Amino acid sequence: MPAPEHMHAAYVESLGGVDAIRYGLLPVPRCGPGDVLLRVEAVAVDNVDTFVRSGRFRTEVTFPFVIGRDVVGTVVDRGADVTAPNIGDRVWCNSLGHDGRQGPTSEYTTAPVERVYSLPAGVDPVVAVAVAHPAATAHLALYTHAGLRAVDTVFVAGGAGHVGSALTAMAARSGASVLASARAQDHEWCRSAGAAQVFDYAAPDLLEQLRAAAPNGVDVLVDTSGRLYLSDALELLALRGRIVVMAGMDRKLECRAGDLYPRDRSLLGFAISNATTDELAEAARHVTTLLADGVLRPRHIEELPLSAAGEAHRRLEAGEARGTRLVLRPDN
């Protein structure tokens, strides 16, 4: 069935707070030569969505701007240069809503074909969209930037979060020994994801516990919490250890140069929005495999209608969605 002329969408006409979000009718986008048009099935709500909408994360935006980033949908049309996927195929994308691309919080959305990935048969689209962004982020952190090896010891600070859970599952699947920190009530979840040992992130002797658990040092330390002090993290590192920073945007990091370069240690920062299409495609292949194998799973999902996009952003910014992935679905 051909797409209609108009669709319901959540969008903004200027950058700003949650109150800037509107829900109403917009024209259905048309495919460029290298695009596919998707009938949207599910859209995840990510922190980066709020950063782009508010202007905190500066990127090219054309108004009206449809918010969001991650989507699962069915191909209903494709541009003249597109030979795959086919119309009727179910696909996913986790890099819309940035660098001039419109977001997918709408009934239909277009996506460049090089950013679209096939969804394995039998995978729940809601589960897929819930794990797509955290899992791709985890892949880039561990493999693209930190060069994870099977012999490595990995410490995930914030192991119970969405990205932390994906980091733990991926690193453990690769054969690494995984240590994680979390609240006491989240320890069992971290262990179920693959952590060999889990520690209370608020314990006054956390550093001592970690040093005892990894007497030769930690090879890869990923801080998803934005709470770990750099000086403490450096104390834990092995020779040529790598710290990956991906949280705590306003946090000031300080260390002695002598704690870094004499032991070939590295401090790496990255944002998934900077990933190339090749890096995203490599991450997507890994994520798709783990989805098909049932390795990646969200802890808790709450489904909301597209019309509740503003409420979803409000809850995320207020910290009311901790441990829950908010997924928006078309109202009808």
Buried (B, 14 or more C-beta within 10 A) or exposed (E): EEBEEEBBBBBBEEBEBBEBBBBEEBEBBEBBEBBBBBBBBBBBBBBBBBBBBBBEBEBEBEEBBBBBBBBBBBBBBBBEEBEEBEEEBBBBBBBBBBEEBBBBBBBBBBBBBEBBBEBEEEBBBBBBBBBBBBBBBBBBBBBBBBBBEEEBBBBBBBBBBBBBBBBBBBBBBBEBBBBBBBBEEBBEBBBEBBBBBBBBBEEEEBBEBBBEBBEEBBBBBBBBBBBBBBEBBBBBBBEEBBBBBBBBEEEEBEBEEEBBEEBEBBBBEBBBBEBEEEBBBBBBEBBBEBBBEEBBBBBEBEEBBBBBBBBBBBBBBEEEBEBBBBBBBBEE
